[in-house]
C-alpha cells in the first residue's frame, strides 16, 4: 500500500479528518473522537505541479491558503494546484511543469492553476487565465487547457501564444502542432503558423496564416531552456 493510501486508511480508522492546504507543505488533521482533546497530525502534502524558475522583475504567487510568495531573478519556487500566479508591470516569468511543459508569462498576466479529472480522460491540467499573455510548449500530447473569459484552448502537443485583451478578446497564435480553440458558439482546430480570435458572443475566427515569431518575441530573455 502506498504512503498516501496508508495515511488515509489510518486516518479513517482513527476518526480523523484530513484537510489539505495547497502551498503549505503540510496537511492539518484533527481527531474527531468524542471526549478526546483535538490534537494536530502532520501529513505530507501532495507534490507541486511545477516550479517557477526565472522572473524578470517580480512573479507573485498567492497560495490557496492566502499566503503570498515572490520570485525575482532565477530560482526555484514550487507551484501547487490552486495557486494564483501574477506578473507585475514590466515583469515576465518562466515556469516548468513536472511533466516538462514550459510556460512563460508576459507582463501583467494572471492565471490560476486548476485541474479536472474525468473517468474516460483522466486528469487535465487547467490554466484559468484572467488576463495578459502567456506562451506554452509541451513535450508530446498533454491533457492541458487554457481558459480565458471568452474562449478555451485545448492543447494537443504543441507550442502556442495566447493573449487576453482588456475586453476579454482572446488572440491565439499556434507555432507548432494543433490547438482546439473554442467559444460557447463552436470550436475551431488551429494549425501551426496560424492565428485565430475569440470574442464574446461569437465563434472563433477561421485560422489565418501568420509569422509566429512576431507573437513570441517577448519570451526572449525569460525562457531559460
C-alpha positions, 0 to 999 in steps of 0.5 A: 500500500502506498504512503498516501493510501496508508495515511488515509486508511489510518486516518479513517480508522482513527476518526480523523479528518484530513484537510489539505492546504495547497502551498503549505507543505503540510496537511492539518488533521484533527481527531474527531473522537468524542471526549478526546482533546483535538490534537494536530497530525502532520501529513505530507502534502501532495507534490507541486505541479511545477516550479517557477524558475526565472522572473524578470522583475517580480512573479507573485504567487498567492497560495490557496491558503492566502499566503503570498510568495515572490520570485525575482531573478532565477530560482526555484519556487514550487507551484501547487494546484490552486495557486494564483500566479501574477506578473507585475508591470514590466515583469515576465516569468518562466515556469516548468511543469513536472511533466516538462511543459514550459510556460512563460508569462508576459507582463501583467498576466494572471492565471490560476492553476486548476485541474479536472479529472474525468473517468474516460480522460483522466486528469487535465491540467487547467490554466484559468487565465484572467488576463495578459499573455502567456506562451506554452510548449509541451513535450508530446500530447498533454491533457492541458487547457487554457481558459480565458473569459471568452474562449478555451484552448485545448492543447494537443502537443504543441507550442502556442501564444495566447493573449487576453485583451482588456475586453476579454478578446482572446488572440491565439497564435499556434507555432507548432502542432494543433490547438482546439480553440473554442467559444460557447458558439463552436470550436475551431482546430488551429494549425501551426503558423496560424492565428485565430480570435475569440470574442464574446458572443461569437465563434472563433475566427477561421485560422489565418496564416501568420509569422509566429515569431512576431507573437513570441518575441517577448519570451526572449530573455525569460525562457531559460531552456 
